[in-house]
Amino acid sequence: MSAGLYDVIARRRDVRAEFTGEPLDPAVLDRLLVAAHAAPSVGHSQPWDFVLVRDPRTRDEFARHVAGEREVYADSLPADRRETLRPIKVEGIRESGLGVVVTYDPDRGGPHVLGRHAIADAGLYSTCLAIQNLWLAATAEGVGVGWVSFYREEFLRDLLGIPERVRPVAWLCLGPVSHLQEVPDLERHGWRERRPLAEAVHHESYRR
Ligand SMILES: Cc1cc2nc3c(=O)[nH]c(=O)nc-3n(C[C@H](O)[C@H](O)[C@H](O)COP(=O)(O)O)c2cc1C
């Protein structure tokens, strides 16, 4: 058993407010990308790509789009939930200094991806595993990661020249942090609690 790995899993946080704005050491970034690229994938298709976005103008344009989508979401909420959302930060796009956009290419691996004939989403799952590898490696390195999903895929495709068939799965904010919170932001702000594990574990049938 590796206590180190379990410790990293427990310490991993989604980071929004704790980015210091310092640049990320290129050697560390390389290690994070190697970790992401080592993820398992359906049919060994490795359907992910990583677009590194440093240009402040691009990050600013994306941050403005995300702010608009946050408004759209807030407007969809009942008044009490809108109030709960108000102090919650949902991104650190400008502060983090680096955006890593992780994409999924369904054509990678050709037309006969082994293991994907019945479950088309298996390619997308693989991309998410690359993200989780990167997230855990970053935590081990003391680097913060924040997943941003408040965007329209067409907008991000246009912004970064991503082809139509390729899906931008995540904009990850990456950078050095002052510290990691011990409790997820959404719990600290009373948005949602963690479910007890016992509720998530079923024996023999989903119904039990
Ligand atoms: C698919 C996915 C999308 C997410 N999108 C956002 C987002 O747009 N903004 C944000 O602040 N956090 C986002 N998060 C982070 C979650 O809010 C966070 O993981 C959750 O609240 C638990 O906190 P923790 O990651 O610190 O344990 C996302 C996480 C996942 C897995």
The ligand as an ORCA input file, in Angstrom:
! r2SCAN-3c Opt
* xyz 0 1
  C     -16.391     17.604    -14.856
  C     -16.095     18.668    -13.820
  C     -16.419     19.980    -14.098
  C     -16.175     20.978    -13.157
  N     -16.437     22.298    -13.464
  C     -16.126     23.256    -12.566
  C     -16.315     24.644    -12.881
  O     -16.727     25.039    -13.959
  N     -15.980     25.546    -11.952
  C     -15.501     25.188    -10.725
  O     -15.207     26.081     -9.914
  N     -15.306     23.902    -10.400
  C     -15.594     22.936    -11.288
  N     -15.362     21.633    -10.970
  C     -14.819     21.274     -9.641
  C     -15.876     20.740     -8.701
  O     -16.730     21.773     -8.275
  C     -15.160     20.098     -7.515
  O     -14.434     19.002     -7.979
  C     -16.125     19.637     -6.433
  O     -16.789     20.733     -5.877
  C     -15.404     18.868     -5.301
  O     -14.348     19.642     -4.792
  P     -12.840     19.130     -4.822
  O     -12.468     18.861     -6.261
  O     -12.031     20.262     -4.231
  O     -12.781     17.888     -4.005
  C     -15.601     20.633    -11.897
  C     -15.272     19.289    -11.641
  C     -15.497     18.320    -12.592
  C     -15.090     16.899    -12.282
*
